[in-house]
Amino acid sequence: MSTYNRGELLVDAVRSVLAQHPAITPAFELIVVDNNSTDTTREIVLERFARLDGRVRYVFEPQQGLSYGRNAGIRAARAPLIAFIDDDLCAQPDWVAAMARAFCEHPVADVVGGRVLPLWPTDPPAWLTRDHWAPLALVDHGEAPIVVTMEHPICLVAAGACRREVFDAVGLFATDFQRVKDGIGSLEDHDFLLRVLRTGRKGVYDPRIIVHAQIQPDRLDRAYHRRWHTGHGHFHALLRSEYIERTRAGTLFGVPAHLYRQALGDVFGWVRAMASRESGRAFHHEVRLRFFHGFFRTRRREFLGGPRHERRKAVWRLLRVPVRRPSRLTQPATTGAGRGRP
């Protein structure tokens, strides 16, 4: 559990993990990584928990960023299965047992994960439907187990677990896509899962693995969602995942052509929704456009920063390629708070 300046919020998260049902829970340790906090995090972990419960270990990581915090926890961990939970989550009493059971029932799985369900501070606004769950880092893929492969890459890392040998094979969490302090829109989970799946390994979504997210009041505001989608677009531009980069019509400024077509469709969709006073639908198109803006801004900056002859060649290649209808690709929706789905 990596944490930064959330001392009081952290208390409920730690208590929920320590309150695992003793009759069904295998032995475990809880490593709380203080990611250079300036509040009372150290005192809370050491005095309220580690001093009283030998399962709790305190680790300090001075390099700022969620990936640095998680990687410090991985290095300190001693168990063959390593699970992750954020400091704003509360685990179900059978969370640890459910993950251990999932690995036993699915021996081919190297990664397992489940549902992240909301604990609302107040009734959510009408526009905040499940279509807008991604910025809240909520996950619910239904009641049936799902095998996760490169062809079906739903994110499992947040509030899920990995076999330790996976890190030996694919490395730790990348620091290029991480959340720093209170940043949003990061893709460290997504990048790690893709690296795992590219090796042919599999994951399993098990709906019996459940944690609840304490939704912060500011995340019920549209401004937060706008910032999240813009940041999400920026990190996807850096990630260069296969399902975004795939295009039959080339690129312009380093942006795949299908993203331009999607953005144009969202412009018309936003206009229609505004004209018919469908505010929820209009906001759906707006945040997709903000994703495009974040993606385009990053790629254009990279493109213009490259050698001039390479820029000319890239534009010329696009103009000469006949435009064909691409395979259906949708804008990804992952957790910027470190949880979610690709």
N, C-alpha and C positions, 0 to 999 in steps of 0.2 A: 504494500500500500504506500504509494508515493504521495506526499502531501506538501503543500506550500501555503503558509499563512492561513490555515483554516482550523486553528486549534480547537475551537468550541464545536465546529461542525464535525470534526474528526472524532469526537468522543462517541457519538452514536454509531459511527462506522466501526470503530474498534470494538465497542460493546457487542454489536451484532455478530461479529466474527467469533468473539470469545464465548458467545451464548449458544454455540452449536450443541445440538442434542447429544449428550454424552454416550447414550446407548448405541448409537449408530455411527458416530464420527470416528474416523481413524485418527491416529496421532498427527498433529500438525504444529507448525510454528507460524507466528504472525510477525513479519518483518515490516516495521513502519520506517519508511525512508523520509527523513526530514530534508527536503530539497532546498536548503538554505533559507529556511523561514526566519522571519524577524519578529514573530509574535511569541506566544507561550507554548508553541508546539513541543519543544524539547521537554519542558517541565511536565506538560500534560502526559506525554507518552511515558516518561521515566517514573514520575511520581504516582500517577493515577493507575498505571497499568503494569509496566515492566517490573516495578518493585514488588507488586502483589501477585503477579501471574508470570511464571517462568516461561510460558509460551510466547511472550511478547519480547521482541528484540528491537532495539533502536539503532538505526544507521543514519549517519549524516552524510549527505552528498552536496558538496559546495557548488558544483557546476549546475547552472540553472537550466531546467528543462525536464519534461516528463520522461523522455527517453533516458536521460542521464540517471534520473531517480530509479526508474525500473531496472536499468542495467546494474546499478549498485545493489539493488535487492536480489537480482539473479545471482550475482557473484557471491553474495553472502548466504544464499539459500543452501540448505543441506539435503533437501528431500528430492526424490526422483520425479515428483510432479510439482510444478510451480504454477500457482494461480495468481491472478491479479484482481484487485478490487480498488476502486477509486475512493477518495475520502468523503465523497458526498453520497455514497451508496450504503444501504443497509442490507445485509445478507439474511436470507431465510435461515431458520435453525437447522435445516438439512442441507445447506449450500455445499459445504465441504464433502459431505457424504454423497450428495448427488453427483458431484464431479468425479469422485472416486468410482462410483457405480457406473458412470458413463464410460470410463476407460475400461472397466472390466467387461461391460456388455459389448463394447465396440473395440476389440483389440487392434483393429487396423487404424484407429484414430490416433493421430499425434497431437491434435488440438481439440478441445471440447469447449462449448459455451452454451449459454441459454438466454433467458429473457431478462431484460432490464425494464421494469415497469415503474410508472410514475407515482410519486407521493406529492400531490399538488398542494401548494401553500394556500390557494384559494381556488374557486372554480375557474378553470381555464377559459379564456375568451372563445367565442363561437368560431372564430377563424382558425383556432389552433386544433386542427383535426390531425389524424394519424399521418396525413400527407406532410405535416410539418413537425414530425417527431424527431427527424434526424438531428437538428441543432440542439435538441434536448438530450441527445445521446440515449434515446430509448430504443429498445429492440424487442420485437415480438413477431416471430415468424410462424406462429400458430402452435397447435397442440400436438403435432406429429413430429417425430425426429426427422432430421434432414442430413444427408451425407453431403459434405462440402468438398468440392473439387475445383480445379482451375476453370471448369466449365460452369460452375455454380458457386462463385466465391462470396458467400455472405460472411460478414465479420464476426469472429468468435472470441477475440483475445480479451477484450474488456469484460471483467467479471467472469472470465473463463480460465482455462488452465492448459498448459503444454507439458509434454514429456521433456525432461531436462535435455535429453540428447538432441532435441530439435535445435537448440541454441548452438550446440557444437557443430551442427550441419549447416545452418544458414546464417549464423551470427546473431548478435543482439539487436536491440531496437536501433534503427537509424536515427541520427540526430538532425538530419536535414529536414525532416517532416514533423518535428515534435512540437508540442504545445509548450510555450515558455511562460512562466508565471500564470497570468490569467488570460493568455491568448486563446483564440478560437480558430476552428477550421482545420486543425492538424490532421495528419494522415499516418502517424507512426504505426497504429494498429493495422491499417490497410496495407501499408508497405510490407510489414512483417508477414502478414498472412499470405500475400502474393508470393513472397520469397519461399515460404513453406510449401505452398501448393505447386510452384514451378518445379519442385524436386520430385513431384509425383505423390507426395504425402497427402493424407486426407484429414478432414476434420469432421466433427459431428455436432450439429445443433440438437440439444436435448432440452425440451421445454420444461423439464423438472428442475433444471438449474435456474434458480430465480433470485434476483436481487431487486431492491427498490431504490429508485433515485429520488433524492430530496431536491425537487425542482426549485431553484432560486427564483425569487420574484422577478428579477430583471429579465429572466429568460421567457417571460410571458409577454414581453414587449416586442413589437415588430422590428424595432431598431436592432435588437440583438440578432434576430434571424437574418436581417439584411447583412450585418457584418459577418455573420457565420458563413453565409453562402459566398460572399466575396472572398473571404479567406480560404474557403474550401476550393474555389476555382483556382486560386493562386497555388495551393499545394498540389492540386491535380496537374497543373501545368509543369510543376517540377517532377512529379512522380513518373510521368510518361508511361502509364499503364497501357497494356495491349488493347483493351477494349475501348479506350478513348482514342488512341493513336491510329487505329485501323481506319483507313479511308480509301475509297475508290476514285476520288476526285482530287487528290492532292491536298496541299496546304497553302495558306496565305498568311504571311507573317508568322509562320510556324504553327498556325492553328488549323486543325483538320477541317475540311470543307463541311462535313456534316454538322459541326457545331455552329457554323454560320447559318445553315438552313434551320437548325433547331431554334436559334436565337430569333431569326426572322419570323418563324411560326409563333414564338412567344410574344413578339411585338404585336402581331395581329390578334393573338389570343387575349392579351392584356387590353387592347382597345375594345374588343367585343365585350369582354367581361365588364369593363368600366361603363360601356354604353348601356348594358343591361342591368347595371347596379349589382353585379355579383362580386362583392368585395373579396370574398374568400378565394374565388377562382382567379380574380385579378392579382391577388397577392401571390398565388402559386406561380403565375407567369412572371411576376416581378422578381421573385427570388431566383428563378432559373436564369433570368437575364443578369442578375447580379453575379451568379456563378460564372456566366460567360464573360462578364466584365473582368472579374478577377483572373480568369484563365487568359483572356486576350491580352490584358495589360502585362502580365508576366511574360508570355511568349513574345509579344512585340518587343519588349525590352531586351530579351535574349537575342531575338532576330536582328535587331538594329545594332546590337553590340558585336555581332560577328563580322567576319571578313566581307568586304563589299562584293567580291565576285561570287561568294557563296549565297549572299542575299539575292543577287540578280538571277542566279541559276535556280533558286528555289521558287521565285515568283514566276519565272518563265516556264518552269515545269508545270506549275498549276494551270497557267493559261493555255497550255497545249494539250492537257489531259481532258478528254471528253467527260462531261459530268454524267455520272450514273447514279442510280439510286443505291445508297449503301445498305448494308444489313442493318436491321433495327438496333439502334444503340440509344439508351436512355441516359440522362444525366444521373451520375451516381449520387447516392445519399449516404454519407457516412458521418459517424460520430465526431465534429470538431472537438468535443470534450473528451476525445479519446475513445469513444464508444460509438457503435452504429454499424451500418452495413455498406459495403462498396456499391 
